Amino acid sequence: MQTNFSIDQLKDKDNKSSEKILRKCVHCGMCNATCPTFNILGDELDGPRGRIYLIKEMIEKKKTPTKKVVSHIDKCLSCYACMTTCPSGVNYMHLIDHGRNYIERKYKRPFSERIFRDFLSKTLPKPNIFKFLILLSKFGKIFTFLMPKSFKSMLNLAPKKIYRKTLKFQNIYKAEKKKPTARVALLIGCVQRVVSPQINESTIRILTRHGVEVITMPEVECCGSLNHHLGKEDIAKETFKKNINLWYDEYLKNGLDAIISNTSGCGTTLKDYGFIFREDKELKKKAKKISELTKDVSEFLDENLKLNFKKEKTKKNYNIAYHSACSMQHGQKIHKQPINLLKKTGNKILDIPDGHICCGSAGTYNILHTDIAKELLKQKVNNIKKVEPDLISTGNIGCIMQIANGINIPIVHTVELIDWYTGGPKPKSLNKI
């Protein structure tokens, strides 16, 4: 794609990066073939190729974004299926991030929209506030008829049940072996920490059981993804900086072999810290190191540990449908590791038809764009039902919450299953099967 950025414009690091990305695009349109929103809406501007043109026009000509342009860019799920499909290696992820940041700076959203997006920004990444909101939601559902559509969507997504913690929270979890084989930091997260603490508990159990010392840092509440994808880059960067400094200090003082993420959306962002701070003199080196250390839990378990799988007579064989989250397969390019682990359980692992298509969760997307998210959920559920699984496994809390709202088949995090088959407890959500 031909570009016409001025020399002054290219002095800006984001313009410079986007210009390189735009030049790689050859207008082939293969990206549209795997784009969920294009396939649902059928509008060129609701596909990657169309959005690329819109972003180019905005930033190159310094245009004030219009309502129409913002609408098309907002509808992007950030599933990054287009990046997997693209034969030219166009980094759409960094381009759409630039577009969103530009919109946030240059476009004044309607008052109600600003208020709601600010509300999401200030509440979801804060575990204590989020937990209070969930408890409040049970009462609030009585008054849903009085609420705007966006608030209704959020209430409908609130989990019906919050699992109780079974593992005493502490900063250091010692390895069960006398001589630890590794030392890792676990991102305990924000939303997941509240709605599904058992995922972190499973992660800690399986790691410590196989000789890994696990540290947690309560100060690290959120990876920053939520604000990053809302275009609130200033807020997101404060979170990024805090996390980078905390982990890097720990890395220098006591050593870290990895930073473990068990939420694939968070892991995608952590692995991008190095790019985000690529020209920051103070943080460049630190951010690059944190990105290099970051591993999805399935990556670390499959590549770094020899797991002791146990097959007990009491455990029946299950047909397990593996749902690969977009942030896992397209964002982090992780494919074989979770499946390798699941196969070692002795169960049958099923491929979901059109598994590359998003379930519609996408962070806050199912709150902000309910109708599209519902259609994607419907498609995903229908495809899951085709393979007739006993249970569903995935590596992202957003997908778990989204899919659970559309199907009665139990869905668990992959690490919960691996924990169970290596000596941990059976996931409570599977007790009825």
C-alpha positions as CSV (number, residue, x, y, z in Angstrom):
1,M,0.0,0.0,0.0
2,Q,1.3,3.4,-1.0
3,T,1.7,5.9,1.9
4,N,2.2,9.7,2.0
5,F,3.3,10.5,5.5
6,S,5.4,13.6,5.8
7,I,8.9,13.6,7.3
8,D,7.6,15.3,10.4
9,Q,4.8,12.7,10.8
10,L,7.3,9.9,10.7
11,K,9.2,11.4,13.6
12,D,6.3,10.0,15.7
13,K,7.0,6.4,16.8
14,D,3.4,5.3,16.3
15,N,3.2,6.9,12.8
16,K,6.5,5.3,11.9
17,S,5.4,1.9,13.0
18,S,2.0,2.2,11.2
19,E,3.6,3.4,8.0
20,K,5.7,0.2,7.9
21,I,2.6,-1.9,8.6
22,L,0.5,-0.2,5.9
23,R,3.2,-0.6,3.2
24,K,3.0,-4.4,3.7
25,C,-0.7,-4.5,2.8
26,V,-1.3,-5.6,-0.8
27,H,-5.1,-5.2,-0.8
28,C,-5.6,-8.9,-1.4
29,G,-8.6,-9.1,0.9
30,M,-7.8,-12.6,2.2
31,C,-8.1,-11.2,5.8
32,N,-11.9,-10.6,5.2
33,A,-12.4,-14.3,4.7
34,T,-11.7,-15.0,8.3
35,C,-13.0,-11.8,9.9
36,P,-16.0,-12.5,12.1
37,T,-17.6,-9.0,11.8
38,F,-17.2,-8.9,8.0
39,N,-18.8,-12.3,7.7
40,I,-21.8,-11.2,9.8
41,L,-22.3,-7.7,8.6
42,G,-21.0,-8.0,5.0
43,D,-19.6,-4.5,4.9
44,E,-16.1,-3.9,3.5
45,L,-15.5,-1.3,6.2
46,D,-16.3,-3.9,8.9
47,G,-13.5,-6.1,7.7
48,P,-9.7,-5.6,8.2
49,R,-9.0,-4.3,4.8
50,G,-11.6,-1.6,5.1
51,R,-10.5,-0.6,8.6
52,I,-6.9,-0.4,7.3
53,Y,-8.0,2.2,4.8
54,L,-10.0,4.1,7.4
55,I,-7.0,4.2,9.8
56,K,-4.6,5.2,7.1
57,E,-6.9,8.1,6.0
58,M,-7.3,9.3,9.6
59,I,-3.7,9.3,10.7
60,E,-2.0,10.2,7.4
61,K,-4.3,13.2,6.8
62,K,-4.7,14.1,10.4
63,K,-8.5,13.9,10.1
64,T,-10.9,14.2,13.0
65,P,-12.7,10.8,13.2
66,T,-16.3,10.8,12.2
67,K,-19.1,8.9,13.9
68,K,-19.2,6.5,11.0
69,V,-15.5,5.8,11.0
70,V,-15.5,5.3,14.8
71,S,-18.4,2.9,14.5
72,H,-16.5,0.6,12.0
73,I,-13.3,0.6,14.0
74,D,-15.2,0.0,17.3
75,K,-16.7,-3.1,15.8
76,C,-13.3,-4.8,15.5
77,L,-13.1,-7.7,18.0
78,S,-9.3,-7.7,18.1
79,C,-9.4,-11.4,17.5
80,Y,-6.5,-11.1,15.1
81,A,-7.7,-13.9,12.8
82,C,-6.7,-11.6,10.0
83,M,-3.1,-11.7,11.1
84,T,-3.1,-15.5,10.9
85,T,-4.6,-15.4,7.4
86,C,-2.5,-12.5,6.0
87,P,0.1,-13.8,3.5
88,S,2.0,-10.5,3.7
89,G,2.5,-10.4,7.5
90,V,0.6,-7.2,8.1
91,N,0.6,-6.5,11.9
92,Y,-3.0,-5.5,12.2
93,M,-2.8,-5.7,16.0
94,H,-0.5,-2.7,16.3
95,L,-2.3,-0.8,13.6
96,I,-5.8,-1.1,15.2
97,D,-4.2,-0.1,18.6
98,H,-2.9,3.0,17.0
99,G,-6.3,3.7,15.4
100,R,-8.1,3.4,18.7
101,N,-5.6,5.6,20.5
102,Y,-6.0,8.2,17.8
103,I,-9.8,8.1,18.1
104,E,-9.6,8.4,21.9
105,R,-7.5,11.6,21.5
106,K,-9.4,13.2,18.6
107,Y,-13.0,12.1,18.9
108,K,-15.6,13.2,21.4
109,R,-18.0,10.3,22.0
110,P,-21.6,10.9,23.1
111,F,-21.9,11.6,26.9
112,S,-23.6,8.3,27.8
113,E,-21.0,6.4,25.8
114,R,-18.1,8.2,27.5
115,I,-19.6,7.6,31.0
116,F,-20.1,3.9,30.4
117,R,-16.6,3.3,28.9
118,D,-15.1,5.2,31.8
119,F,-17.1,3.1,34.2
120,L,-15.7,-0.1,32.6
121,S,-12.2,1.3,32.7
122,K,-12.4,2.1,36.4
123,T,-14.2,-0.9,37.7
124,L,-13.4,-4.1,35.8
125,P,-9.6,-4.0,36.4
126,K,-10.1,-3.5,40.2
127,P,-10.9,-6.9,41.8
128,N,-12.5,-5.5,45.0
129,I,-14.7,-3.1,43.1
130,F,-15.6,-5.8,40.5
131,K,-16.5,-8.3,43.2
132,F,-18.8,-5.7,44.8
133,L,-20.5,-5.1,41.5
134,I,-21.2,-8.8,41.0
135,L,-22.8,-9.0,44.4
136,L,-24.8,-5.9,43.5
137,S,-25.8,-7.3,40.1
138,K,-28.1,-9.9,41.7
139,F,-30.2,-7.1,43.2
140,G,-29.8,-4.9,40.1
141,K,-31.3,-7.5,37.8
142,I,-34.7,-6.6,39.2
143,F,-34.4,-3.1,37.7
144,T,-32.9,-4.1,34.3
145,F,-36.0,-2.7,32.5
146,L,-35.0,0.7,33.6
147,M,-31.4,0.4,32.4
148,P,-29.8,1.3,29.1
149,K,-28.9,-1.7,26.8
150,S,-25.2,-1.6,27.7
151,F,-25.8,-2.0,31.4
152,K,-28.3,-4.8,30.7
153,S,-25.7,-6.6,28.8
154,M,-23.2,-6.3,31.6
155,L,-25.6,-7.6,34.2
156,N,-26.6,-10.6,32.0
157,L,-22.9,-11.6,31.7
158,A,-22.4,-11.5,35.5
159,P,-21.6,-15.0,36.7
160,K,-24.4,-16.8,38.6
161,K,-21.9,-18.4,40.9
162,I,-18.6,-17.3,42.3
163,Y,-16.3,-20.2,43.4
164,R,-14.9,-20.1,46.9
165,K,-11.2,-20.0,47.4
166,T,-9.8,-23.3,48.6
167,L,-6.1,-22.3,48.6
168,K,-4.8,-19.9,51.3
169,F,-3.5,-16.8,49.5
170,Q,0.2,-16.1,50.1
171,N,3.0,-14.3,48.3
172,I,5.3,-17.4,47.9
173,Y,4.2,-21.0,47.3
174,K,7.1,-23.3,47.9
175,A,7.9,-26.1,45.5
176,E,7.1,-29.6,46.9
177,K,10.5,-30.8,45.9
178,K,13.5,-30.0,48.1
179,K,15.3,-28.4,45.2
180,P,13.1,-26.3,43.0
181,T,13.5,-26.7,39.3
182,A,12.3,-23.2,38.5
183,R,10.9,-20.0,40.0
184,V,8.0,-18.2,38.4
185,A,5.7,-15.2,39.0
186,L,2.0,-15.8,38.4
187,L,-0.2,-13.0,37.1
188,I,-3.3,-13.6,39.3
189,G,-5.3,-11.1,37.3
190,C,-8.4,-9.0,38.0
191,V,-11.7,-10.5,36.6
192,Q,-10.5,-14.1,36.8
193,R,-9.2,-13.7,40.3
194,V,-12.8,-12.8,41.4
195,V,-15.1,-15.1,39.3
196,S,-12.8,-18.2,38.9
197,P,-10.1,-18.3,41.7
198,Q,-9.9,-22.1,41.1
199,I,-8.0,-21.4,37.9
200,N,-5.2,-19.7,39.8
201,E,-5.3,-22.4,42.4
202,S,-5.0,-25.2,39.8
203,T,-2.1,-23.4,38.3
204,I,-0.3,-23.0,41.6
205,R,-0.9,-26.7,42.6
206,I,0.4,-28.2,39.4
207,L,3.5,-26.0,39.4
208,T,4.5,-26.5,43.0
209,R,3.7,-30.3,42.7
210,H,6.2,-30.5,39.9
211,G,9.0,-28.6,41.6
212,V,8.3,-25.0,40.7
213,E,8.3,-22.2,43.2
214,V,5.5,-19.7,42.5
215,I,5.3,-16.1,43.6
216,T,2.4,-13.8,43.4
217,M,2.3,-10.0,43.6
218,P,-1.0,-8.6,44.8
219,E,0.1,-5.2,43.6
220,V,-0.2,-6.5,40.0
221,E,-3.9,-6.4,39.7
222,C,-4.4,-6.1,35.9
223,C,-2.2,-6.6,32.8
224,G,-3.7,-3.4,31.3
225,S,-5.4,-5.0,28.4
226,L,-8.9,-3.6,29.1
227,N,-7.8,0.0,29.0
228,H,-5.4,-0.7,26.2
229,H,-8.2,-2.0,23.9
230,L,-10.6,0.8,25.0
231,G,-8.0,3.3,23.5
232,K,-7.2,4.7,27.0
233,E,-3.5,4.4,26.5
234,D,-2.4,6.8,29.2
235,I,-4.2,4.7,31.9
236,A,-3.0,1.5,30.3
237,K,0.6,2.6,30.2
238,E,0.5,3.5,34.0
239,T,-0.5,-0.1,34.6
240,F,2.1,-1.4,32.2
241,K,4.9,0.6,33.8
242,K,3.9,-0.5,37.3
243,N,3.9,-4.2,36.3
244,I,7.2,-4.0,34.4
245,N,9.0,-2.4,37.3
246,L,7.6,-4.8,39.9
247,W,8.5,-7.9,37.9
248,Y,11.8,-6.6,36.7
249,D,12.9,-5.8,40.3
250,E,11.9,-9.3,41.4
251,Y,13.8,-10.7,38.4
252,L,17.0,-8.8,39.4
253,K,16.8,-9.5,43.1
254,N,15.6,-13.1,43.4
255,G,15.5,-14.4,39.8
256,L,12.6,-15.4,37.6
257,D,12.5,-18.2,35.0
258,A,9.1,-17.1,33.7
259,I,6.1,-14.9,34.2
260,I,3.1,-17.2,33.9
261,S,-0.2,-16.0,32.5
262,N,-3.2,-18.4,32.6
263,T,-5.5,-15.9,30.7
264,S,-4.5,-15.8,27.1
265,G,-5.8,-12.3,26.5
266,C,-3.5,-11.0,29.3
267,G,-0.6,-13.0,28.0
268,T,-0.9,-11.4,24.5
269,T,-0.6,-8.0,26.1
270,L,2.3,-8.9,28.3
271,K,4.2,-10.3,25.3
272,D,3.6,-6.9,23.6
273,Y,5.1,-4.8,26.4
274,G,8.5,-4.8,24.6
275,F,6.9,-3.3,21.5
276,I,4.9,-0.7,23.4
277,F,8.0,0.7,25.1
278,R,10.3,0.1,22.2
279,E,11.6,3.7,22.2
280,D,11.3,4.4,25.9
281,K,14.8,5.0,27.2
282,E,13.9,4.1,30.8
283,L,11.7,1.1,30.2
284,K,12.8,-0.3,26.8
285,K,15.2,-2.9,28.3
286,K,12.9,-3.9,31.2
287,A,9.8,-4.2,29.0
288,K,11.6,-6.4,26.5
289,K,12.8,-8.7,29.3
290,I,9.3,-9.0,30.8
291,S,7.9,-9.9,27.3
292,E,10.6,-12.5,26.9
293,L,9.8,-14.0,30.3
294,T,6.1,-14.2,29.7
295,K,4.7,-17.7,29.1
296,D,1.1,-19.0,28.8
297,V,0.7,-21.7,31.4
298,S,0.2,-24.3,28.7
299,E,3.5,-23.2,27.1
300,F,5.4,-23.6,30.3
301,L,3.9,-26.9,31.3
302,D,4.4,-28.5,27.9
303,E,7.8,-27.2,27.2
304,N,9.5,-26.9,30.6
305,L,8.1,-29.6,32.8
306,K,7.8,-33.4,32.7
307,L,4.3,-33.8,34.1
308,N,3.3,-36.9,36.1
309,F,0.0,-37.9,34.5
310,K,-2.1,-40.4,36.5
311,K,-4.9,-42.5,35.1
312,E,-7.1,-43.8,37.8
313,K,-9.8,-46.4,37.3
314,T,-12.4,-44.1,38.8
315,K,-11.8,-41.6,36.0
316,K,-13.9,-42.3,32.9
317,N,-12.9,-41.2,29.4
318,Y,-14.4,-38.0,28.2
319,N,-14.9,-36.4,24.8
320,I,-13.3,-32.9,25.2
321,A,-13.9,-30.1,22.8
322,Y,-10.9,-27.7,22.9
323,H,-11.8,-24.1,22.1
324,S,-8.7,-22.2,21.2
325,A,-9.2,-18.6,22.3
326,C,-8.4,-16.0,19.7
327,S,-5.7,-14.4,21.9
328,M,-4.2,-17.9,22.2
329,Q,-4.1,-19.0,18.5
330,H,-3.9,-15.7,16.7
331,G,-2.4,-13.4,19.3
332,Q,0.2,-15.6,20.8
333,K,0.4,-18.2,18.0
334,I,0.1,-21.0,20.6
335,H,-1.5,-24.1,19.0
336,K,0.0,-27.5,19.8
337,Q,0.9,-27.0,23.5
338,P,-2.6,-27.1,25.1
339,I,-3.6,-30.0,22.8
340,N,-0.5,-31.9,23.7
341,L,-1.3,-31.6,27.4
342,L,-4.9,-32.6,26.9
343,K,-4.1,-35.6,24.9
344,K,-1.9,-36.9,27.7
345,T,-5.0,-37.2,29.9
346,G,-6.1,-40.2,27.8
347,N,-9.3,-38.5,26.7
348,K,-10.4,-37.9,23.2
349,I,-9.8,-34.3,22.1
350,L,-12.2,-32.9,19.5
351,D,-11.7,-30.2,17.0
352,I,-14.5,-27.6,16.9
353,P,-15.6,-26.7,13.3
354,D,-14.5,-23.2,12.3
355,G,-12.4,-23.1,15.5
356,H,-10.6,-20.0,14.2
357,I,-13.7,-17.9,14.6
358,C,-14.2,-15.8,17.7
359,C,-16.8,-16.7,20.3
360,G,-17.7,-13.0,20.8
361,S,-16.3,-12.4,24.2
362,A,-13.2,-10.2,23.2
363,G,-12.7,-8.4,26.5
364,T,-15.5,-5.9,26.8
365,Y,-16.9,-6.5,23.3
366,N,-19.8,-8.6,24.5
367,I,-20.8,-5.7,26.7
368,L,-20.3,-2.9,24.1
369,H,-21.5,-4.8,21.0
370,T,-24.1,-7.2,22.3
371,D,-25.9,-8.1,19.1
372,I,-22.7,-9.1,17.2
373,A,-21.4,-10.9,20.3
374,K,-24.7,-12.9,20.6
375,E,-24.5,-13.9,16.9
376,L,-20.9,-15.1,17.3
377,L,-21.8,-17.0,20.4
378,K,-24.7,-18.7,18.6
379,Q,-22.4,-19.8,15.8
380,K,-19.8,-21.1,18.3
381,V,-22.3,-23.0,20.4
382,N,-23.8,-24.6,17.2
383,N,-20.3,-25.7,16.1
384,I,-19.5,-27.1,19.6
385,K,-22.7,-29.1,19.6
386,K,-21.8,-30.7,16.3
387,V,-19.0,-32.6,17.9
388,E,-21.1,-33.7,20.9
389,P,-18.5,-33.2,23.7
390,D,-18.9,-34.2,27.3
391,L,-17.1,-31.0,28.3
392,I,-15.2,-28.0,26.9
393,S,-11.7,-26.9,27.6
394,T,-10.2,-23.4,26.9
395,G,-7.4,-21.2,28.2
396,N,-9.2,-17.8,28.6
397,I,-11.6,-16.6,31.3
398,G,-13.5,-14.4,28.9
399,C,-14.3,-17.3,26.6
400,I,-15.4,-19.4,29.6
401,M,-17.9,-16.8,30.7
402,Q,-19.1,-16.1,27.2
403,I,-19.6,-19.8,26.1
404,A,-21.1,-20.8,29.5
405,N,-23.9,-18.3,28.8
406,G,-24.9,-20.1,25.6
407,I,-24.5,-23.8,26.4
408,N,-25.2,-26.3,29.2
409,I,-22.1,-28.4,28.6
410,P,-19.5,-27.9,31.4
411,I,-16.6,-25.6,30.4
412,V,-13.3,-25.5,32.3
413,H,-9.9,-24.0,32.0
414,T,-7.3,-26.3,30.5
415,V,-5.1,-26.0,33.5
416,E,-7.9,-27.3,35.7
417,L,-8.0,-30.6,33.7
418,I,-4.2,-31.0,33.7
419,D,-4.1,-30.3,37.4
420,W,-6.8,-33.0,38.0
421,Y,-5.0,-35.6,35.8
422,T,-1.7,-35.0,37.5
423,G,-2.9,-35.5,41.1
424,G,-5.1,-32.4,41.9
425,P,-8.8,-32.4,42.7
426,K,-11.5,-32.9,40.1
427,P,-13.0,-29.5,38.9
428,K,-16.2,-28.9,40.8
429,S,-18.0,-27.9,37.6
430,L,-17.5,-31.5,36.4
431,N,-19.0,-33.2,39.4
432,K,-22.3,-33.9,37.6
433,I,-20.7,-35.7,34.6
